[in-house]
Amino acid sequence: MSWMRRALVAASQSARLRERATRWRFVRRAARRFLPGENLDSALAAARTLATDGIASLLTHLGENVADRAEAEAVTEHYVGLLDHIRSAGLPAEISVKPTHLGLDLDPELCLANLTRLVAHCPPDKTVWIDMEQSPHVDATLELHRRLRDTHRNVGVCVQAYLYRTANDVESLLRMGAAVRLVKGAYSEPPKIAFPKKSAVDENFFRLARRLLSPEARGAGVRAVIATHDRKLIARIIAWAAEQGIARQQLEFAMLYGIQRAEQLRLAREGYRSVVLVSYGAYWFPWFMRRLAERPANALFLARNLFGS
Ligand code: FDA
């Protein structure tokens, strides 16, 4: 991992920088590439536009590591309202939530209660997705998911291909017939627990994707969402799935708003399930820094905004 990536992930965790930088116009302007806006209406409008192109949405209200129970409950309330909006507008959309935004840091039981409320409020044919955060939260997040699955089917969880442990976690999720979103991983993790080389992460992603799409997984009812912008990996997975006789509609790809738009459209047009994660909210700074960390060229893009070009 490059020094720049580490620096940007560290910047994402600085409250002081967050307070200052979110007031700078050029930062706000650059962040707009990845966010349709700060409020719910802009996210819903983006979801409607995506739907006209045959692309489903995954909506996330930005935030993490809340300070107290009241804040975690207010976030839950917000998501309950969002589920109502999705239902009344008939949008092809689901929600994705961060456990620490729902109180995991404060009390895992509080987080479970908040998640249970959301899953119970969500129609049974839609899934409430649980994001995966930094490695100290992985066990607790998988445990939340496992306990929710005891009572509800419509919950899914994200797993990160950069962690060595994920191969084992995928086996447990496979046995459950779970809904699993596979990503490379957005945080900065030590080589003791995560593949330090990008090529090894990519290979592990391909291996895990095949496992999640295997006859055994499909037989168990696994819903696999392949969440990457990596066109080479997408092409490899598509070629492998075609060899296995997996129908296009059974392959679901997810990307982030504002990244690889042409690829999102191409997949939808060619009959694959194409999903875009749309984030919104005032707390966008850490999220934006992680997007910059994923691609050094984005830091140049930020610099260009500084000079207004
Ligand atoms: P990779 O980083 O190799 O990028 C492949 C190509 O995609 C790049 O060469 C570039 O062209 C383009 N690209 C990628 N990122 C870009 C960016 N920020 N700006 C511009 N172009 C970019 N992570 C996590 O830890 N927990 C989670 O819950 C989630 N959830 C999640 C949901 C969805 C729907 C997606 C798409 C991603 C996540 N992630 C995540 C983030 C994920 O872990 C990862 O950091 C990013 O997707 C970037 O990795 P790629 O797989 O795209 O590959």
Boltz pocket constraint, residues with backbone or C-beta under 6 A from the ligand:
constraints:
  - pocket:
      binder: B
      contacts: [[A, 130], [A, 131], [A, 132], [A, 133], [A, 158], [A, 160], [A, 183], [A, 184], [A, 185], [A, 186], [A, 187], [A, 227], [A, 228], [A, 229], [A, 230], [A, 231], [A, 254], [A, 255], [A, 256], [A, 259], [A, 260], [A, 275], [A, 276], [A, 277], [A, 290], [A, 291], [A, 292], [A, 294], [A, 295], [A, 298]]
      max_distance: 6.0
